[in-house]
Amino acid sequence: MSLSKSSSSYGAFYDIARATASLDERLAQEIHRQKLAKEAQQQEVNRILGESEEIRQFKSKINQGYLNKERAAQIADSRIRRLQDIVRIQ
């Protein structure tokens, strides 16, 4: 009787292990499917952005704005240093 009980315990254990493995496999497949879908969506966004002349122009203007801002900061720093030098000399 204990042999039968022990055998059925092992059987239940293996059934649970198989069910868990099956769930793990389905989860892995779904994660992979979602990753592929996200990559495809990103490629589509990149394609659209790359084809749009208007978007390229906006990006160029934004980049130019950043460069202008940086250059203005450099000019301001240069002026401050010159003024500090003048004040030290006097």
Helices and strands as residue ranges (DSSP letters): H 2-51, H 53-89
